[in-house]
Amino acid sequence: MAASGAAGSPSRLVQYVVVRSDLVHKLSWPLGAVITQACHAATAAIHLHYGEPDTQQYLAELDSMHKVVLAAPDEAALSGLSETLTQAGVSHKLWIEQPENVPTCLALRPYPKETVHPLLRKFKLFK
């Protein structure tokens, strides 16, 4: 179940997706290809953590899902975030495009926003 927020109301469940912005802005990947990477990561994170109560609740509220897409400036920032999340025990999927073996994005399983937001604070919305 989702954690309770202020005044006992349930916290909003959010799935964060962090995408390398350099793929579009410096390496000239087509925007559609980058969006596809984010979709792969989000789907994989849901699949891998399907049994988690927060994931089940997130899926049960199908018409009110909330995702936030953030930008990592480059591969090093994305890999560093993955390491930070792993050390903090935050479930996520680092998507590595094959056969190129290129880390492109990562997605967290759904979490109450206040649980994971502090770890993602330095990343801005993807533009």
Secondary structure, DSSP 4 states (H G I P E B T S, - for coil): -PPB-GGGPBPPEEEEEEEETHHHHTT---HHHHHHHHHHHHHHHHHHTTTSHHHHHHHHTGGG--EEEEEESSHHHHHHHHHHHHHTT--EEEEEETTTTEEEEEEEPPEEHHHHHHHHTTPEEP-
